[in-house]
């Protein structure tokens, strides 16, 4: 259990989620990017690509399916903490997108890490 938790794909997933959920929105706010551009570029382009990559990592490295829920939950917490409440619907879209990609990516043999 702990060996799988501290594997490279899991740590990479955690890092990507924290950066996309907290650091990038705060950085875009600090730089002065408008709300419209933040929603378009960050919430509608970058974050869906992140949810696609997370679902690919989960499927490719045979991680627990519950990792698909990690990004939408952390995103919803960051939205509650900092941004407008109407952005909650994006967490559901990220979850649905992750589940669709997870089901479309073919299962592979477990990859052994070094």
Biopython code that builds the backbone (N, CA, C, O; Angstrom):
import numpy as np
from Bio.PDB.StructureBuilder import StructureBuilder

atoms = [
    (1, "UNK", "N", (0.826, -1.194, 0.000)),
    (1, "UNK", "CA", (0.000, 0.000, 0.000)),
    (1, "UNK", "C", (0.866, 1.252, 0.000)),
    (1, "UNK", "O", (0.692, 2.110, -0.865)),
    (2, "UNK", "N", (1.792, 1.382, 0.943)),
    (2, "UNK", "CA", (2.590, 2.605, 1.004)),
    (2, "UNK", "C", (3.562, 2.697, -0.153)),
    (2, "UNK", "O", (3.873, 3.794, -0.618)),
    (3, "UNK", "N", (4.051, 1.543, -0.628)),
    (3, "UNK", "CA", (4.961, 1.581, -1.771)),
    (3, "UNK", "C", (4.232, 2.103, -3.005)),
    (3, "UNK", "O", (4.795, 2.883, -3.773)),
    (4, "UNK", "N", (3.000, 1.686, -3.199)),
    (4, "UNK", "CA", (2.214, 2.151, -4.343)),
    (4, "UNK", "C", (1.839, 3.622, -4.172)),
    (4, "UNK", "O", (1.768, 4.360, -5.154)),
    (5, "UNK", "N", (1.598, 4.054, -2.927)),
    (5, "UNK", "CA", (1.221, 5.446, -2.686)),
    (5, "UNK", "C", (2.369, 6.392, -2.987)),
    (5, "UNK", "O", (2.138, 7.495, -3.484)),
    (6, "UNK", "N", (3.580, 5.997, -2.702)),
    (6, "UNK", "CA", (4.731, 6.865, -2.928)),
    (6, "UNK", "C", (5.404, 6.598, -4.271)),
    (6, "UNK", "O", (6.576, 6.926, -4.454)),
    (7, "UNK", "N", (4.679, 6.012, -5.197)),
    (7, "UNK", "CA", (5.248, 5.765, -6.518)),
    (7, "UNK", "C", (5.281, 7.062, -7.324)),
    (7, "UNK", "O", (4.608, 8.034, -6.983)),
    (8, "UNK", "N", (6.061, 7.062, -8.380)),
    (8, "UNK", "CA", (6.214, 8.264, -9.205)),
    (8, "UNK", "C", (4.902, 8.746, -9.814)),
    (8, "UNK", "O", (4.644, 9.949, -9.787)),
    (9, "UNK", "N", (4.056, 7.866, -10.363)),
    (9, "UNK", "CA", (2.806, 8.372, -10.940)),
    (9, "UNK", "C", (1.886, 9.028, -9.916)),
    (9, "UNK", "O", (1.222, 10.019, -10.220)),
    (10, "UNK", "N", (1.846, 8.483, -8.714)),
    (10, "UNK", "CA", (0.982, 9.060, -7.684)),
    (10, "UNK", "C", (1.515, 10.420, -7.250)),
    (10, "UNK", "O", (0.750, 11.377, -7.131)),
    (11, "UNK", "N", (2.805, 10.510, -7.017)),
    (11, "UNK", "CA", (3.383, 11.796, -6.625)),
    (11, "UNK", "C", (3.262, 12.822, -7.743)),
    (11, "UNK", "O", (3.040, 14.003, -7.476)),
    (12, "UNK", "N", (3.404, 12.390, -8.979)),
    (12, "UNK", "CA", (3.224, 13.287, -10.115)),
    (12, "UNK", "C", (1.781, 13.773, -10.190)),
    (12, "UNK", "O", (1.537, 14.948, -10.466)),
    (13, "UNK", "N", (0.837, 12.894, -9.950)),
    (13, "UNK", "CA", (-0.572, 13.276, -9.949)),
    (13, "UNK", "C", (-0.865, 14.292, -8.859)),
    (13, "UNK", "O", (-1.537, 15.293, -9.107)),
    (14, "UNK", "N", (-0.369, 14.046, -7.662)),
    (14, "UNK", "CA", (-0.591, 14.976, -6.553)),
    (14, "UNK", "C", (0.018, 16.333, -6.863)),
    (14, "UNK", "O", (-0.610, 17.363, -6.621)),
    (15, "UNK", "N", (1.219, 16.345, -7.391)),
    (15, "UNK", "CA", (1.878, 17.607, -7.727)),
    (15, "UNK", "C", (1.114, 18.365, -8.809)),
    (15, "UNK", "O", (0.909, 19.573, -8.689)),
    (16, "UNK", "N", (0.694, 17.672, -9.855)),
    (16, "UNK", "CA", (-0.049, 18.339, -10.932)),
    (16, "UNK", "C", (-1.369, 18.912, -10.427)),
    (16, "UNK", "O", (-1.758, 20.014, -10.815)),
    (17, "UNK", "N", (-2.051, 18.178, -9.575)),
    (17, "UNK", "CA", (-3.336, 18.643, -9.054)),
    (17, "UNK", "C", (-3.153, 19.870, -8.174)),
    (17, "UNK", "O", (-3.916, 20.829, -8.289)),
    (18, "UNK", "N", (-2.164, 19.855, -7.304)),
    (18, "UNK", "CA", (-1.945, 21.006, -6.430)),
    (18, "UNK", "C", (-1.533, 22.243, -7.211)),
    (18, "UNK", "O", (-1.977, 23.350, -6.906)),
    (19, "UNK", "N", (-0.695, 22.063, -8.207)),
    (19, "UNK", "CA", (-0.276, 23.206, -9.029)),
    (19, "UNK", "C", (-1.461, 23.759, -9.810)),
    (19, "UNK", "O", (-1.662, 24.973, -9.849)),
    (20, "UNK", "N", (-2.248, 22.882, -10.432)),
    (20, "UNK", "CA", (-3.369, 23.344, -11.255)),
    (20, "UNK", "C", (-4.513, 23.909, -10.423)),
    (20, "UNK", "O", (-5.221, 24.807, -10.877)),
    (21, "UNK", "N", (-4.703, 23.396, -9.213)),
    (21, "UNK", "CA", (-5.837, 23.836, -8.403)),
    (21, "UNK", "C", (-5.545, 25.075, -7.573)),
    (21, "UNK", "O", (-6.435, 25.901, -7.366)),
    (22, "UNK", "N", (-4.330, 25.217, -7.099)),
    (22, "UNK", "CA", (-4.028, 26.336, -6.216)),
    (22, "UNK", "C", (-3.028, 27.324, -6.812)),
    (22, "UNK", "O", (-3.277, 28.530, -6.809)),
    (23, "UNK", "N", (-1.915, 26.834, -7.316)),
    (23, "UNK", "CA", (-0.837, 27.730, -7.750)),
    (23, "UNK", "C", (-1.182, 28.504, -9.015)),
    (23, "UNK", "O", (-1.013, 29.723, -9.050)),
    (24, "UNK", "N", (-1.657, 27.834, -10.044)),
    (24, "UNK", "CA", (-1.957, 28.522, -11.304)),
    (24, "UNK", "C", (-3.071, 29.562, -11.173)),
    (24, "UNK", "O", (-2.916, 30.661, -11.707)),
    (25, "UNK", "N", (-4.188, 29.276, -10.490)),
    (25, "UNK", "CA", (-5.193, 30.333, -10.326)),
    (25, "UNK", "C", (-4.682, 31.522, -9.509)),
    (25, "UNK", "O", (-4.976, 32.673, -9.834)),
    (26, "UNK", "N", (-3.922, 31.244, -8.456)),
    (26, "UNK", "CA", (-3.378, 32.353, -7.672)),
    (26, "UNK", "C", (-2.352, 33.143, -8.465)),
    (26, "UNK", "O", (-2.301, 34.369, -8.368)),
    (27, "UNK", "N", (-1.542, 32.457, -9.242)),
    (27, "UNK", "CA", (-0.554, 33.132, -10.078)),
    (27, "UNK", "C", (-1.236, 33.980, -11.149)),
    (27, "UNK", "O", (-0.810, 35.104, -11.412)),
    (28, "UNK", "N", (-2.276, 33.455, -11.759)),
    (28, "UNK", "CA", (-2.987, 34.241, -12.771)),
    (28, "UNK", "C", (-3.667, 35.455, -12.154)),
    (28, "UNK", "O", (-3.748, 36.509, -12.786)),
    (29, "UNK", "N", (-4.151, 35.317, -10.936)),
    (29, "UNK", "CA", (-4.745, 36.451, -10.233)),
    (29, "UNK", "C", (-3.672, 37.470, -9.861)),
    (29, "UNK", "O", (-3.896, 38.675, -9.972)),
    (30, "UNK", "N", (-2.520, 36.997, -9.423)),
    (30, "UNK", "CA", (-1.417, 37.873, -9.027)),
    (30, "UNK", "C", (-0.864, 38.639, -10.224)),
    (30, "UNK", "O", (-0.532, 39.819, -10.109)),
    (31, "UNK", "N", (-0.764, 37.972, -11.367)),
    (31, "UNK", "CA", (-0.249, 38.619, -12.577)),
    (31, "UNK", "C", (-1.245, 39.645, -13.100)),
    (31, "UNK", "O", (-0.848, 40.615, -13.745)),
    (32, "UNK", "N", (-2.512, 39.448, -12.837)),
    (32, "UNK", "CA", (-3.524, 40.393, -13.286)),
    (32, "UNK", "C", (-4.299, 39.927, -14.497)),
    (32, "UNK", "O", (-4.874, 40.741, -15.219)),
    (33, "UNK", "N", (-4.321, 38.632, -14.728)),
    (33, "UNK", "CA", (-5.098, 38.089, -15.836)),
    (33, "UNK", "C", (-6.579, 38.234, -15.493)),
    (33, "UNK", "O", (-6.997, 37.947, -14.371)),
    (34, "UNK", "N", (-7.354, 38.676, -16.457)),
    (34, "UNK", "CA", (-8.775, 38.917, -16.203)),
    (34, "UNK", "C", (-9.507, 37.603, -15.916)),
    (34, "UNK", "O", (-9.029, 36.517, -16.243)),
    (35, "UNK", "N", (-10.677, 37.739, -15.296)),
    (35, "UNK", "CA", (-11.461, 36.552, -14.947)),
    (35, "UNK", "C", (-11.867, 35.764, -16.187)),
    (35, "UNK", "O", (-11.877, 34.533, -16.178)),
    (36, "UNK", "N", (-12.200, 36.482, -17.244)),
    (36, "UNK", "CA", (-12.627, 35.804, -18.471)),
    (36, "UNK", "C", (-11.488, 34.973, -19.050)),
    (36, "UNK", "O", (-11.691, 33.823, -19.440)),
    (37, "UNK", "N", (-10.299, 35.548, -19.107)),
    (37, "UNK", "CA", (-9.154, 34.810, -19.640)),
    (37, "UNK", "C", (-8.759, 33.653, -18.726)),
    (37, "UNK", "O", (-8.341, 32.598, -19.203)),
    (38, "UNK", "N", (-8.890, 33.848, -17.420)),
    (38, "UNK", "CA", (-8.579, 32.764, -16.492)),
    (38, "UNK", "C", (-9.544, 31.599, -16.691)),
    (38, "UNK", "O", (-9.131, 30.439, -16.678)),
    (39, "UNK", "N", (-10.817, 31.900, -16.872)),
    (39, "UNK", "CA", (-11.799, 30.839, -17.082)),
    (39, "UNK", "C", (-11.538, 30.129, -18.404)),
    (39, "UNK", "O", (-11.591, 28.902, -18.478)),
    (40, "UNK", "N", (-11.254, 30.909, -19.453)),
    (40, "UNK", "CA", (-11.052, 30.296, -20.769)),
    (40, "UNK", "C", (-9.785, 29.456, -20.796)),
    (40, "UNK", "O", (-9.826, 28.275, -21.140)),
    (41, "UNK", "N", (-8.673, 30.056, -20.437)),
    (41, "UNK", "CA", (-7.391, 29.369, -20.611)),
    (41, "UNK", "C", (-7.113, 28.343, -19.524)),
    (41, "UNK", "O", (-6.664, 27.233, -19.811)),
    (42, "UNK", "N", (-7.376, 28.708, -18.294)),
    (42, "UNK", "CA", (-7.023, 27.804, -17.200)),
    (42, "UNK", "C", (-8.113, 26.765, -16.960)),
    (42, "UNK", "O", (-7.841, 25.564, -16.935)),
    (43, "UNK", "N", (-9.343, 27.230, -16.783)),
    (43, "UNK", "CA", (-10.412, 26.317, -16.402)),
    (43, "UNK", "C", (-10.968, 25.512, -17.574)),
    (43, "UNK", "O", (-11.479, 24.410, -17.371)),
    (44, "UNK", "N", (-10.878, 26.042, -18.801)),
    (44, "UNK", "CA", (-11.454, 25.327, -19.941)),
    (44, "UNK", "C", (-10.426, 24.693, -20.864)),
    (44, "UNK", "O", (-10.795, 23.894, -21.725)),
    (45, "UNK", "N", (-9.149, 25.022, -20.714)),
    (45, "UNK", "CA", (-8.112, 24.410, -21.551)),
    (45, "UNK", "C", (-7.103, 23.597, -20.745)),
    (45, "UNK", "O", (-6.876, 22.425, -21.042)),
    (46, "UNK", "N", (-6.502, 24.203, -19.738)),
    (46, "UNK", "CA", (-5.441, 23.529, -18.979)),
    (46, "UNK", "C", (-6.010, 22.430, -18.083)),
    (46, "UNK", "O", (-5.510, 21.305, -18.096)),
    (47, "UNK", "N", (-7.030, 22.736, -17.319)),
    (47, "UNK", "CA", (-7.567, 21.751, -16.380)),
    (47, "UNK", "C", (-8.196, 20.532, -17.061)),
    (47, "UNK", "O", (-8.020, 19.423, -16.557)),
    (48, "UNK", "N", (-8.920, 20.678, -18.179)),
    (48, "UNK", "CA", (-9.373, 19.452, -18.859)),
    (48, "UNK", "C", (-8.214, 18.591, -19.358)),
    (48, "UNK", "O", (-8.284, 17.363, -19.301)),
    (49, "UNK", "N", (-7.156, 19.224, -19.843)),
    (49, "UNK", "CA", (-5.979, 18.445, -20.246)),
    (49, "UNK", "C", (-5.364, 17.727, -19.051)),
    (49, "UNK", "O", (-4.875, 16.605, -19.177)),
    (50, "UNK", "N", (-5.391, 18.376, -17.896)),
    (50, "UNK", "CA", (-4.889, 17.737, -16.681)),
    (50, "UNK", "C", (-5.760, 16.541, -16.296)),
    (50, "UNK", "O", (-5.234, 15.488, -15.934)),
    (51, "UNK", "N", (-7.064, 16.687, -16.369)),
    (51, "UNK", "CA", (-7.920, 15.553, -16.002)),
    (51, "UNK", "C", (-7.756, 14.398, -16.989)),
    (51, "UNK", "O", (-7.859, 13.234, -16.602)),
    (52, "UNK", "N", (-7.501, 14.712, -18.262)),
    (52, "UNK", "CA", (-7.220, 13.661, -19.244)),
    (52, "UNK", "C", (-5.913, 12.953, -18.904)),
    (52, "UNK", "O", (-5.836, 11.725, -18.960)),
    (53, "UNK", "N", (-4.892, 13.720, -18.552)),
    (53, "UNK", "CA", (-3.600, 13.103, -18.235)),
    (53, "UNK", "C", (-3.665, 12.294, -16.945)),
    (53, "UNK", "O", (-3.006, 11.260, -16.834)),
    (54, "UNK", "N", (-4.443, 12.743, -15.977)),
    (54, "UNK", "CA", (-4.593, 11.977, -14.737)),
    (54, "UNK", "C", (-5.289, 10.649, -15.015)),
    (54, "UNK", "O", (-4.873, 9.610, -14.504)),
    (55, "UNK", "N", (-6.337, 10.681, -15.814)),
    (55, "UNK", "CA", (-7.023, 9.420, -16.114)),
    (55, "UNK", "C", (-6.133, 8.483, -16.924)),
    (55, "UNK", "O", (-6.210, 7.265, -16.764)),
    (56, "UNK", "N", (-5.288, 9.039, -17.793)),
    (56, "UNK", "CA", (-4.336, 8.195, -18.521)),
    (56, "UNK", "C", (-3.329, 7.574, -17.556)),
    (56, "UNK", "O", (-3.013, 6.390, -17.666)),
    (57, "UNK", "N", (-2.817, 8.381, -16.595)),
    (57, "UNK", "CA", (-1.871, 7.848, -15.607)),
    (57, "UNK", "C", (-2.509, 6.747, -14.765)),
    (57, "UNK", "O", (-1.890, 5.715, -14.505)),
    (58, "UNK", "N", (-3.745, 6.976, -14.342)),
    (58, "UNK", "CA", (-4.434, 5.981, -13.517)),
    (58, "UNK", "C", (-4.606, 4.677, -14.284)),
    (58, "UNK", "O", (-4.393, 3.594, -13.738)),
    (59, "UNK", "N", (-4.985, 4.784, -15.533)),
    (59, "UNK", "CA", (-5.193, 3.575, -16.339)),
    (59, "UNK", "C", (-3.866, 2.909, -16.694)),
    (59, "UNK", "O", (-3.742, 1.687, -16.621)),
    (60, "UNK", "N", (-2.884, 3.705, -17.076)),
    (60, "UNK", "CA", (-1.599, 3.168, -17.545)),
    (60, "UNK", "C", (-0.825, 2.474, -16.430)),
    (60, "UNK", "O", (-0.219, 1.425, -16.651)),
    (61, "UNK", "N", (-0.844, 3.055, -15.235)),
    (61, "UNK", "CA", (-0.084, 2.490, -14.120)),
    (61, "UNK", "C", (-0.953, 1.669, -13.179)),
    (61, "UNK", "O", (-0.520, 1.308, -12.085)),
    (62, "UNK", "N", (-2.182, 1.374, -13.603)),
    (62, "UNK", "CA", (-3.106, 0.540, -12.823)),
    (62, "UNK", "C", (-3.271, 1.040, -11.392)),
    (62, "UNK", "O", (-3.213, 0.259, -10.442)),
    (63, "UNK", "N", (-3.476, 2.336, -11.248)),
    (63, "UNK", "CA", (-3.733, 2.915, -9.937)),
    (63, "UNK", "C", (-5.202, 2.731, -9.587)),
    (63, "UNK", "O", (-6.009, 2.334, -10.428)),
    (64, "UNK", "N", (-5.533, 3.019, -8.351)),
    (64, "UNK", "CA", (-6.905, 2.907, -7.890)),
    (64, "UNK", "C", (-7.775, 3.929, -8.628)),
    (64, "UNK", "O", (-7.350, 5.061, -8.860)),
    (65, "UNK", "N", (-8.979, 3.528, -8.988)),
    (65, "UNK", "CA", (-9.893, 4.404, -9.725)),
    (65, "UNK", "C", (-10.271, 5.636, -8.899)),
    (65, "UNK", "O", (-10.666, 6.657, -9.462)),
    (66, "UNK", "N", (-10.157, 5.552, -7.600)),
    (66, "UNK", "CA", (-10.500, 6.693, -6.748)),
    (66, "UNK", "C", (-9.599, 7.901, -6.998)),
    (66, "UNK", "O", (-9.962, 9.021, -6.637)),
    (67, "UNK", "N", (-8.435, 7.693, -7.606)),
    (67, "UNK", "CA", (-7.566, 8.825, -7.950)),
    (67, "UNK", "C", (-8.221, 9.740, -8.969)),
    (67, "UNK", "O", (-7.834, 10.903, -9.084)),
    (68, "UNK", "N", (-9.200, 9.247, -9.711)),
    (68, "UNK", "CA", (-9.916, 10.094, -10.661)),
    (68, "UNK", "C", (-10.741, 11.165, -9.951)),
    (68, "UNK", "O", (-11.012, 12.220, -10.524)),
    (69, "UNK", "N", (-11.138, 10.902, -8.718)),
    (69, "UNK", "CA", (-11.930, 11.856, -7.951)),
    (69, "UNK", "C", (-11.071, 12.913, -7.261)),
    (69, "UNK", "O", (-11.594, 13.920, -6.784)),
    (70, "UNK", "N", (-9.776, 12.697, -7.204)),
    (70, "UNK", "CA", (-8.885, 13.584, -6.456)),
    (70, "UNK", "C", (-8.863, 14.994, -7.038)),
    (70, "UNK", "O", (-9.033, 15.963, -6.299)),
    (71, "UNK", "N", (-8.660, 15.127, -8.333)),
    (71, "UNK", "CA", (-8.588, 16.451, -8.946)),
    (71, "UNK", "C", (-9.907, 17.221, -8.847)),
    (71, "UNK", "O", (-9.882, 18.388, -8.458)),
    (72, "UNK", "N", (-11.059, 16.624, -9.179)),
    (72, "UNK", "CA", (-12.299, 17.397, -9.033)),
    (72, "UNK", "C", (-12.581, 17.840, -7.597)),
    (72, "UNK", "O", (-13.097, 18.935, -7.375)),
    (73, "UNK", "N", (-12.246, 16.995, -6.628)),
    (73, "UNK", "CA", (-12.484, 17.370, -5.228)),
    (73, "UNK", "C", (-11.560, 18.503, -4.804)),
    (73, "UNK", "O", (-12.005, 19.465, -4.179)),
    (74, "UNK", "N", (-10.283, 18.398, -5.136)),
    (74, "UNK", "CA", (-9.341, 19.466, -4.780)),
    (74, "UNK", "C", (-9.696, 20.755, -5.518)),
    (74, "UNK", "O", (-9.589, 21.841, -4.949)),
    (75, "UNK", "N", (-10.114, 20.646, -6.765)),
    (75, "UNK", "CA", (-10.532, 21.823, -7.519)),
    (75, "UNK", "C", (-11.746, 22.480, -6.871)),
    (75, "UNK", "O", (-11.794, 23.704, -6.750)),
    (76, "UNK", "N", (-12.731, 21.679, -6.452)),
    (76, "UNK", "CA", (-13.919, 22.231, -5.798)),
    (76, "UNK", "C", (-13.550, 22.926, -4.492)),
    (76, "UNK", "O", (-14.125, 23.963, -4.160)),
    (77, "UNK", "N", (-12.599, 22.369, -3.752)),
    (77, "UNK", "CA", (-12.141, 23.016, -2.516)),
    (77, "UNK", "C", (-11.456, 24.336, -2.829)),
    (77, "UNK", "O", (-11.674, 25.328, -2.134)),
    (78, "UNK", "N", (-10.632, 24.358, -3.865)),
    (78, "UNK", "CA", (-9.943, 25.608, -4.201)),
    (78, "UNK", "C", (-10.923, 26.659, -4.707)),
    (78, "UNK", "O", (-10.728, 27.847, -4.451)),
    (79, "UNK", "N", (-11.968, 26.253, -5.415)),
    (79, "UNK", "CA", (-12.986, 27.195, -5.880)),
    (79, "UNK", "C", (-13.753, 27.753, -4.690)),
    (79, "UNK", "O", (-14.019, 28.954, -4.628)),
    (80, "UNK", "N", (-14.108, 26.892, -3.749)),
    (80, "UNK", "CA", (-14.827, 27.349, -2.558)),
    (80, "UNK", "C", (-13.977, 28.329, -1.769)),
    (80, "UNK", "O", (-14.483, 29.302, -1.209)),
    (81, "UNK", "N", (-12.688, 28.063, -1.731)),
    (81, "UNK", "CA", (-11.776, 28.879, -0.931)),
    (81, "UNK", "C", (-11.517, 30.236, -1.560)),
    (81, "UNK", "O", (-11.376, 31.221, -0.835)),
    (82, "UNK", "N", (-11.449, 30.324, -2.873)),
    (82, "UNK", "CA", (-10.920, 31.538, -3.475)),
    (82, "UNK", "C", (-11.793, 32.170, -4.548)),
    (82, "UNK", "O", (-11.814, 33.396, -4.651)),
    (83, "UNK", "N", (-12.507, 31.402, -5.344)),
    (83, "UNK", "CA", (-13.137, 31.943, -6.539)),
    (83, "UNK", "C", (-14.654, 31.874, -6.470)),
    (83, "UNK", "O", (-15.230, 31.455, -5.466)),
    (84, "UNK", "N", (-15.282, 32.289, -7.549)),
    (84, "UNK", "CA", (-16.740, 32.369, -7.617)),
    (84, "UNK", "C", (-17.369, 30.981, -7.528)),
    (84, "UNK", "O", (-16.818, 29.989, -8.005)),
    (85, "UNK", "N", (-18.521, 30.951, -6.913)),
    (85, "UNK", "CA", (-19.189, 29.672, -6.677)),
    (85, "UNK", "C", (-19.755, 29.056, -7.955)),
    (85, "UNK", "O", (-20.020, 27.855, -7.990)),
    (86, "UNK", "N", (-19.946, 29.860, -9.008)),
    (86, "UNK", "CA", (-20.498, 29.305, -10.243)),
    (86, "UNK", "C", (-19.505, 28.408, -10.970)),
    (86, "UNK", "O", (-19.876, 27.753, -11.945)),
    (87, "UNK", "N", (-18.273, 28.361, -10.529)),
    (87, "UNK", "CA", (-17.277, 27.497, -11.163)),
    (87, "UNK", "C", (-17.335, 26.054, -10.661)),
    (87, "UNK", "O", (-16.563, 25.213, -11.120)),
    (88, "UNK", "N", (-18.246, 25.755, -9.720)),
    (88, "UNK", "CA", (-18.358, 24.388, -9.216)),
    (88, "UNK", "C", (-18.707, 23.387, -10.306)),
    (88, "UNK", "O", (-18.272, 22.237, -10.250)),
    (89, "UNK", "N", (-19.476, 23.802, -11.284)),
    (89, "UNK", "CA", (-19.887, 22.875, -12.337)),
    (89, "UNK", "C", (-18.690, 22.335, -13.100)),
    (89, "UNK", "O", (-18.769, 21.263, -13.699)),
    (90, "UNK", "N", (-17.582, 23.065, -13.087)),
    (90, "UNK", "CA", (-16.387, 22.592, -13.777)),
    (90, "UNK", "C", (-15.823, 21.328, -13.128)),
    (90, "UNK", "O", (-15.279, 20.471, -13.824)),
    (91, "UNK", "N", (-15.946, 21.203, -11.815)),
    (91, "UNK", "CA", (-15.456, 20.000, -11.133)),
    (91, "UNK", "C", (-16.199, 18.764, -11.636)),
    (91, "UNK", "O", (-15.593, 17.710, -11.826)),
    (92, "UNK", "N", (-17.492, 18.890, -11.848)),
    (92, "UNK", "CA", (-18.257, 17.780, -12.408)),
    (92, "UNK", "C", (-17.843, 17.444, -13.826)),
    (92, "UNK", "O", (-17.779, 16.274, -14.205)),
    (93, "UNK", "N", (-17.563, 18.477, -14.608)),
    (93, "UNK", "CA", (-17.106, 18.246, -15.980)),
    (93, "UNK", "C", (-15.754, 17.543, -15.978)),
    (93, "UNK", "O", (-15.524, 16.638, -16.780)),
    (94, "UNK", "N", (-14.857, 17.953, -15.080)),
    (94, "UNK", "CA", (-13.545, 17.307, -15.004)),
    (94, "UNK", "C", (-13.687, 15.843, -14.606)),
    (94, "UNK", "O", (-12.972, 14.986, -15.125)),
    (95, "UNK", "N", (-14.600, 15.555, -13.695)),
    (95, "UNK", "CA", (-14.821, 14.171, -13.276)),
    (95, "UNK", "C", (-15.387, 13.335, -14.423)),
    (95, "UNK", "O", (-14.925, 12.220, -14.665)),
    (96, "UNK", "N", (-16.371, 13.862, -15.119)),
    (96, "UNK", "CA", (-16.959, 13.133, -16.247)),
    (96, "UNK", "C", (-15.918, 12.905, -17.338)),
    (96, "UNK", "O", (-15.841, 11.817, -17.908)),
    (97, "UNK", "N", (-15.121, 13.927, -17.629)),
    (97, "UNK", "CA", (-14.073, 13.796, -18.640)),
    (97, "UNK", "C", (-13.047, 12.741, -18.231)),
    (97, "UNK", "O", (-12.604, 11.945, -19.059)),
    (98, "UNK", "N", (-12.673, 12.739, -16.956)),
    (98, "UNK", "CA", (-11.725, 11.734, -16.463)),
    (98, "UNK", "C", (-12.282, 10.323, -16.593)),
    (98, "UNK", "O", (-11.574, 9.407, -17.010)),
    (99, "UNK", "N", (-13.541, 10.151, -16.239)),
    (99, "UNK", "CA", (-14.150, 8.824, -16.331)),
    (99, "UNK", "C", (-14.272, 8.358, -17.779)),
    (99, "UNK", "O", (-14.056, 7.183, -18.073)),
    (100, "UNK", "N", (-14.618, 9.271, -18.681)),
    (100, "UNK", "CA", (-14.726, 8.901, -20.097)),
    (100, "UNK", "C", (-13.372, 8.464, -20.642)),
    (100, "UNK", "O", (-13.267, 7.429, -21.300)),
    (101, "UNK", "N", (-12.340, 9.251, -20.366)),
    (101, "UNK", "CA", (-11.009, 8.901, -20.874)),
    (101, "UNK", "C", (-10.517, 7.613, -20.225)),
    (101, "UNK", "O", (-9.889, 6.788, -20.888)),
    (102, "UNK", "N", (-10.795, 7.435, -18.943)),
    (102, "UNK", "CA", (-10.395, 6.202, -18.260)),
    (102, "UNK", "C", (-11.027, 4.981, -18.926)),
    (102, "UNK", "O", (-10.375, 3.949, -19.082)),
    (103, "UNK", "N", (-12.272, 5.098, -19.310)),
    (103, "UNK", "CA", (-12.948, 3.973, -19.952)),
    (103, "UNK", "C", (-12.501, 3.766, -21.394)),
    (103, "UNK", "O", (-12.585, 2.651, -21.908)),
    (104, "UNK", "N", (-12.031, 4.811, -22.049)),
    (104, "UNK", "CA", (-11.604, 4.693, -23.442)),
    (104, "UNK", "C", (-10.172, 4.200, -23.601)),
    (104, "UNK", "O", (-9.840, 3.574, -24.608)),
    (105, "UNK", "N", (-9.325, 4.475, -22.619)),
    (105, "UNK", "CA", (-7.926, 4.039, -22.708)),
    (105, "UNK", "C", (-7.873, 2.546, -22.418)),
    (105, "UNK", "O", (-8.394, 2.097, -21.397)),
    (106, "UNK", "N", (-7.254, 1.775, -23.297)),
    (106, "UNK", "CA", (-7.205, 0.331, -23.061)),
    (106, "UNK", "C", (-6.328, -0.013, -21.856)),
    (106, "UNK", "O", (-5.304, 0.623, -21.607)),
    (107, "UNK", "N", (-6.750, -1.017, -21.132)),
    (107, "UNK", "CA", (-5.970, -1.478, -19.984)),
    (107, "UNK", "C", (-4.700, -2.158, -20.476)),
    (107, "UNK", "O", (-4.697, -2.827, -21.510)),
    (108, "UNK", "N", (-3.631, -1.977, -19.724)),
    (108, "UNK", "CA", (-2.355, -2.584, -20.078)),
    (108, "UNK", "C", (-1.854, -3.415, -18.915)),
    (108, "UNK", "O", (-2.418, -3.399, -17.821)),
    (109, "UNK", "N", (-0.792, -4.133, -19.175)),
    (109, "UNK", "CA", (-0.146, -4.868, -18.098)),
    (109, "UNK", "C", (0.472, -3.864, -17.139)),
    (109, "UNK", "O", (0.877, -2.780, -17.560)),
    (110, "UNK", "N", (0.552, -4.203, -15.856)),
    (110, "UNK", "CA", (1.172, -3.280, -14.911)),
    (110, "UNK", "C", (2.614, -2.972, -15.296)),
    (110, "UNK", "O", (3.378, -3.859, -15.676)),
    (111, "UNK", "N", (2.962, -1.711, -15.190)),
    (111, "UNK", "CA", (4.321, -1.273, -15.506)),
    (111, "UNK", "C", (5.136, -1.308, -14.228)),
    (111, "UNK", "O", (4.726, -0.758, -13.206)),
    (112, "UNK", "N", (6.271, -1.944, -14.284)),
    (112, "UNK", "CA", (7.160, -2.014, -13.131)),
    (112, "UNK", "C", (8.054, -0.785, -13.119)),
    (112, "UNK", "O", (8.704, -0.463, -14.114)),
    (113, "UNK", "N", (8.078, -0.110, -11.988)),
    (113, "UNK", "CA", (8.952, 1.050, -11.853)),
    (113, "UNK", "C", (10.311, 0.618, -11.344)),
    (113, "UNK", "O", (10.455, -0.435, -10.723)),
    (114, "UNK", "N", (11.305, 1.448, -11.617)),
    (114, "UNK", "CA", (12.659, 1.164, -11.126)),
    (114, "UNK", "C", (12.805, 1.533, -9.681)),
    (114, "UNK", "O", (13.880, 1.361, -9.106)),
]
sb = StructureBuilder()
sb.init_structure("model")
sb.init_model(0)
sb.init_chain("A")
sb.init_seg("    ")
for serial, (resi, resn, name, xyz) in enumerate(atoms, 1):
    if name == "N":
        sb.init_residue(resn, " ", resi, " ")
    sb.init_atom(name, np.array(xyz, "f"), 0.0, 1.0, " ", f" {name:<3s}", serial, name[0])
structure = sb.get_structure()
